[in-house]
Amino acid sequence: QYKEHKFKHWLVVFFAITAGNLLSQPISLSARKMKSIQIDGHGGQLLKGNVKFEQQGSTVYCNEAEYDPQSESLKGFGDVKIVNLDGTVVTGNTLLFDNLLHTAKVEGNVKLVDNTMVLTTPWLQYNTITKVGWYGSGGVIVDKETKLTSVSGSYNPANKVLYFKKNVILQTPDYIIKTDTLQYQTQ
């Protein structure tokens, strides 16, 4: 009976997702337990235990989530982890994912690890289409020999530009730069 309910649930989720905005990519959801709930007066899903979903090449994990098929949004809670195809890993406490707006925001003890670089910040927002990511409440980036702090920062992979604003401090073994704005091209 549980397998039949789970199969019906998957069909409902699949049709709810694909019947939405055709420009959006369907979300593939899985969890140990799934339960129907009311979200803003319509049906939604509560997912608990080993929650996992995949979206445009990224795999997202968390302990618990609420999925709203009408707005195509998902709120994830506890041990949020996003693994991208390029190997970048983002961790944090909560996730707000909006499939229609193509945004993901991770909040609470956020850490982004990309090869040798580590970014820590209170929150990080990311556009799943443009791949542009940004923070605005302070961040620290540590690489092999450098450390950069700023109030806000962004990265645009299309033009390979890092942009930092407000109280920017770049420390290397050879020098320290203090400025209000710093733009850096990774190439």
KAHUSUL-V622235 format. One record per helix or strand of 2 or more residues. SS is the DSSP state (~ for helix, > for strand). FROM is the first residue (numbers start at 1). TO is the last residue. If there is no record, write none. Layout:
SS/FROM/TO
SS/FROM/TO
This chain:
~/2/18
>/28/30
>/33/39
>/42/55
>/58/68
>/73/83
>/89/98
>/103/114
>/117/127
>/133/135
>/139/142
>/147/150
>/152/156
>/161/171
>/176/185
